[in-house]
Every structure is written in C-alpha cells, then in structure tokens.
C-alpha cells in the first residue's frame, strides 16, 4: 500500500464484504492486494466456503470440528471438482474455442415446481438442451417409471439440503451429468435410484436414503459430500475409475460400497480428469506423513501408550520400574533348580581360610593353567573400540532398532511403490463408514484405493476376496464387531499407515492364499489378536507397531506363511507372536517386548523361521516352544525376560542356533517334560497366573482353534468357504520335505549368559547341545535334572558361572564331550547319572574338578583337570564305571585335597592310567603347565570322531533316526509360560 492509505485492518473489513468474483479480481491488482486478500482466510474465505450450498465443511464427515489448513484452498479445490462433469468433449482448439465457450454461456436454466416452467421432472428433461441446468424447487418429486437422461444436464435442488426429494429411478444414457443438493428415495418399483453404464455422473451434496447407486464400467462416478443412510449403498461393477470424496455411509444392511469385477478395458472421457483429481489429495504422496484427519482422532490412552513406548529407552532400569523385578538380581530360582545348592568343600575352605592362604602366596597366578584361548574365546574379546561384546557384557543391549518409515519401505520394495502410486478402480477418500454391517467389499478381481477414511462400529470395515486388490493408506479402522480388515482367496494389495484399533476380532485377518503388503500401521487395543494369518494365508507384515492387544500381536496358524519383519510388537496381554497348528512364517528383525506371556509362542506343529529378533522385557518367557513345536530359532537377542529366555517342552523339535540369551530372570534355556509327578501344584495347574490364563483360554484358545471365533465362522459361511481346514492344508510330509528336518532338538552356537541358570534340562527326550557359550550365569551353567533319553553336551564353553559348571542328577543319560569348563564357583562337573565324561578340560573351578557320586554308571576318560582348591576327580559312593587316561594338575600349592579320590569301599569303579602332576618347590612367574595337543577346549573344529553328518553345522543338519515319545499332560511349576490363544 502507498503511504497515506487506509490501515490494513480497515482494508480487511472492507474486502470482507466482496463476493467471490470480486475477491478474485482484487488478487490480480498487485502483490500487496493479493497478500491482503489471502490474509482473509479465517474470515471471508471461511464464510464463503461454509456458505456454499453445494459443499459442506471441508473435513466433513469424519472430523467436522477440525479446521482445514486453508479455507481458500478448500474452496478452490471444491470449485475445480464441481466442474469435472463439463470437461468432456474434444480439447478446445483455435477454430472451435469460441463455439465451445458459446455453448456453455448460452445454456438455459429451467425451473421445476408448482407455478414454475414445469411441474414434473420428466417434463423438464424432455425439453432440455445439452448442459442446461434444471433447478428443482422445494418439494417431493415422484415418477412412476424409469427416467432417462439422454443429454448432458445438471439437476440442482433449491434451498437447504433435504427440501428437495426425488422418488425416481434414473438411467443415464448421456456422456455426463451432475446432480446437486438432492435427496434420493426409492420409488415403489426399484431400490436403484441412479445407474449408468458408460457415462460420467457427478454427485455433489446429495443424500441417499434406503437406495442403491449403480455404476457399471466404463461408466464413472464422482461423489462429494454425499450421505448414504438407511441401508443405502453404492455398487460398482467393472469400473475403471470412480471417486468418492468426503461421503458418509451409515446403517448399511450389507457392504456400503461393493466393487466387483476387474476394470474394463474401455475408458470414458472422465478417467483422465478423475485421475488428476485423485493426485491432488494431500495424502496421496508417499512422504509418510500422518496429516490425514482420520489419524488425528483421539484413540484414548492407547495412542499415547504407543508413542511413549517407542520413545522410552530400553534398559534394565525401565524394566525394573515397570515390573518391580531387577533383571540381573539374585532370585530364588537358583536354589530351586540347582542340585549343588549346598556349599562344596572347596567353597567352605575358601570361606574359612582361603583369604589367609592367598595372603601368604606372593605369586597367586603361578599355578593356574591359562585357558583363555579356547575355540569360543573370540566371543569374549573386547571389540576394537574397547566395548564389550554381548556375550561378556554385564549390561543388556541398551537400544533396539526403530521401524522403518513408509518412505523407506517404498524405496526398498518396488511392488509396494507401484501399488502406492496406482489409481485404478474405486477411490474412496475422507469418507466415514459407521453403524452398519460392512464398509467396503471387493470381489472377483475388483480394485479399490482407500485414503484417509474412518471405519467405525461396523461388523467389518473392509473385505477383499477373489483375487481383488486393495490399497489402504492412512485410514482409521476401529470398534468393528468382527475383524477390521478381511483378506481372502488370493486377495492382495497394500495396507499402510493405518490406525487399526479396538476391534472385536483381529485387526487384520488374512486367509486362503491372500498375500497383502502391510506396512507401517498402528494395530492396537484389539479384543483379540492384532494380525491373524491362517489357511495358507501369506503376506509381508513389516514396520508396524502392534501393541496392547488382548491376544497375540501376530497369530499364525493352519499353514499360514507370512513374512513378519521389522515390527514393534509390545505390551500385549498375551504372546507377542503365536505360531500354532502347523503355522509357518519368516519372522525376522522384530522388536518383541513387554508382553504378558511369551514373546514368541510356537506349538502344535508350528514351524517358523525366527531370526534376528529382539525379544525382551517380557513378563513371562522370551520364546516358548510348546508341544509339537518346531522351527529354526537363529540369531535372536532374548534378554531381560521375567521368566525364561527360551522355554522348550518335550515332543518339540526346535533348532536354536546362534542366539544371544542373556539377563533373563529364571533360566536362559529350559527344556522341560510336561509330566512332573513330583510336583503336585504343577499337576493341578496351580502355577503363577493360573486364574488369568484359565480365563483367557476359555475365551481365546477354543475360539481361536475353531477359525477365529463366532464371527470368523460366520464370515467363512457367507463367502461359501468350507470350515474344514484339513482338506486344504499341506500334508505333513510335503511340509517337512520343503524344510530341513531333524529328529532331535538342537541347541548350537548360542551365547547364554547372565541368566538365573544357563541351561536347565528336565526332559524325557533326547537333546543335542553343541558349541554354546554359557558364562556368568548366577546359578549353574548346565543343570540336567531329568533325561531318560541321551542328552549330548559337546564342545561347549561353560565359564565363570555363579554355581557349578555342569550338574547331572540321578538316572539321567548324558554325554559330556569336548567341553571347556572353566572358573565356575562350585564343582566343574557334578555327575550322578549315567553316561560319559570324555575329553573335557575342567580348569580353575572352585569346587571339585569332576565329582561322580551315587550309583552312576559312567566313563570318565581322557579329561584334563585342574581344580582351584578341591579334588581333581572325586568318586563318591557306589559308582560303577571307568576312570582312566585322565591328566590331573595340582591347583593351589597349599591345597591338601587328593587330586584323585575314590571312596575306599568302592570296588566297582576302575581307576587306570591316570596322570597326576604336582608343583615342584620352586616358585616362578610362569605357569608350570600349558594345555597343548590339543589346545584348550572347546576346539574350533568339530571334535574328533564326529563326522559332518554326526555333528550338525549351522548350515546343514542331517539326522537319520526319529525318536518319538508319549507326552502326558501337566506343567512344571517353575514355568511362567502360558498355553495361549
């Protein structure tokens, strides 16, 4: 403005009186006037937008209380959208330009109503010319037969919405038409009030009450600010492109919108204009923003809960604050599970006079044989930056990976990128679906794109079946009585950045070969599971936040085989992921934490690949492999769980390879028999959490095993699907032939440290434990309390545990071969069972090196033993067997214990060819002995005498015999695992 002009505030008052055309002219005066006009956004532009009879609030119907970012921009978008119907015909050229505009300018306006040009709609339509406007005055207009639209025409109701009602059935036979500000009611002869099979119809601010809108390809439809109520619906058959924007669907008896059939090959004139309009939607981009009003809605405490959980650092302090349990504290579990709970003689000597002895010896380390360069020592060495590796760090991992953003997911997945950019089929955006049976139903190769919609209090929100394709971006799906989104019968598509919560069944239900891509959603607060995949369902489930569901976050069963990757699954009231009833799946790189039951639960034929996940801070066990569970469990971080790190039940065949199982409150790895006759509480089911589990089983397990409950069965019947899964499931032989098989549960190359007990075995089935590092556990490194079949402990390193290294109880069958058992706080090996202790290095343990007791039948062969203070090998009681070819090194020079001791009354044990080496009187600074030929065990290569077929590697395992066992019901009382879902 020039000097001396009016103040800006006064100019705004003056300009606020101008109509829309004059405001547009003022914008063209100069830059200062343009900025002044634009500054009227919250006053004049808002008034013009809300006063337009052809549109409603820009955020109607889902969020009418929220103002748009710009009222002027909203009015502009509305003006552009209302003119789509007039853009048919050839592109204007220099020779035809004047004719084109003259036709628009010369169109007539016809009035219909009492005392007007015509009293009936049919009469007016009989005389209209192309692009004329027919204005219907307030009243009810009824026609007794179908009305045909033969020329392009615009029908507009005068007055407020609801004052003009049409009881007609209209068939469009012209290229284009527009209907505005009308109420459609069904005539006596049909519920279809409008249909077109090749032209384009534009519906602005109309109400449909108890009627049906029918669009058949190549016909197209653009509906804006329309209301479909009292059972109204839209049926689209073979449509190439149609757009429903800001519509309200309520009270439907079936699906509110039904899309059926593949898009036809023919295109009408409106397709390119609708595609351009679809690209103008603010959230159509792939930036990953959550600006959609549907996601701004409050979700109660659940949304805040998820946000807090994402930002809160993961650490032992937070775990202790949330659970009241110190993840690294001492627990009574150590006393309950370890047979060497009494102090050993070596420990008593240490307490009584050990300090006196140490003060008298100048070279305290002279007598200790170095054993730090064994085959697994690389796992304990500090990293180049000086930090400790996970296997030797006293602290659990301090951080977990964050899920990828939507943009990052699209960059790595071209298929998802293509789907996110697609605009075929029916496009629904900013619509509200509420209080009805169904939202959107796709079938028979139908295609749809849903953006920014709200689905609330329906039976289901979306059902996609029969090879149809759905794209769902930034919708809210909540409070559905059944599952939120169903995908069946080879359906596919992209479901991304949606807020799916508080549904009666699963948030997402994937079955019958459906294979969607599910990215970056928030799936939470469901009354059952978050995502269910069953009946040969597939899918890629990546980078989602799945939390606070009443049952499993992800539930895989009945040959479901999804890829579950990069998700955060937390704070569930049951398991994080449950794989059941022959379910499979690739479960990788997820963060599974703070769940009430097991982080991952595998049972009844479940056979997933569980790789590189973080399973932590659970209120029960980290991983549960229940009855008949299988699976490859590899490279996972399982830590700070209140129960066990990994719980394995009898009659299961898992493969545990290369996992870090650390800082768990009870056992690192527990292998249990289901039958425990000595424990009455277990037999009667009185174990922790019984009341809650019983309640959940009554509601969840029985329903889950029967096809996801009552509504699930109803849905199957509606779609004509059989409820007999067995007829369609892969046979057991086919399933096993596709995956490598084993006949003995395998525990190989794991790091198990800082737990209550490292490995706890109370089982009636064979077990192979190879090449594991068990160190710094608060209790025993390995405790075998029951093992009627052979347990093989081969080439493990058992180091610096708070109690003994290896404890084997009476009647157990154990082979202990090629292990390094170093610096444990009690006996190196305490053996009361039957088996072999062959070629082990037992060095630096504070109690006895090897203690054999009871009526054991055992062979102790070719071991190298050096105790710190007790006996090297002690044979106590009526032991049967052979002790020969062992090498015993004296430990502390002042140790008065015999290196090789056997009770005098024992006549059934043979001692032969054992070597006893003692210190000489000279005191040197170098150790007197070294472990050479071979070097300290475990060796880097497989032990002698074991071929590649006998010693499984991480890449290939071959077992020839299958061992079967009858497992009876029951549960060990020490377990915190639950029989879930």
Secondary structure, DSSP 8 states (H G I E B T S, - for coil): --TT---HHHHHHHHTTS-HHHHHHHHTT-HHHHHHHHTTIIIIIHHHHHH-TT---TTTTT-TTS--S-HHHHHHHHHHHHTGGG--SS---TTTHHHHHHHHHT--EEEESTTSSBSSHHHHHTT--TTEEEEE-SEEEE-SS-EEE-S-EEEEE-SSTTSEEEE--EEE-SSEEEEES-EEE-BTTBSEEEEESSSEEEEES-EEES-EEEEETT-EEEEES-EEETT-EEEEES-SEEEEES-EEES-SSEEEEEES---S---TTHHHHHHHHHTSGGGSSS-----HHHHS--THHHHHHHHHHHS--SHHHHHHHHS--TTS--THHHHH-TT-S--HHHHHIIIIIHHHHHH-S-TTTT------STTGGGTS--TTS---TTT-SS--S-------HHHHHHH-HHHHHHHH---EEEEES-EEEEEEEEEEEETT-EEEEES-EEEEEEEEEEE-TT-EEEEES-EEE--SS-SEEE-TT-EEEEES-EEES-SS-SEEE-TT-EEEEES-EEE--SS-SEEE-TT---EEES-EEES-SS-SEEE-TT---EEES-EEES-SS-SEEE-TT---EEES-EEES-SS-SEEE-TT---EEES-EEES-SS-SEEE-TT-EEEEES-EEE--SS-SEEEETT-EEEEES-EEES-SSEEEEEE-S--TT-HHHHHT--TTHHHHHHHIIIIIHHHHTTSHHHHHHHHHHTT--S-GGGTS--HHHHHHTS---SSEEEES-EEESSSEEEEEEESS-EEEES-EEES-SS-SEEEEEESSEEEEES-EEES-SS-SEEE-TT-EEEEES-EEES-SS-SEEE-SEEEEES-EEEEESS-SEEEETT-EEEEES-EEEESSS-SEEEESS-EEEEES-EEE--STT--S-SEEE-TT--SEEEES-EEE---S---SS-S----SS-SSS-SS--TT--TTTS--SS-------------S---TT-------
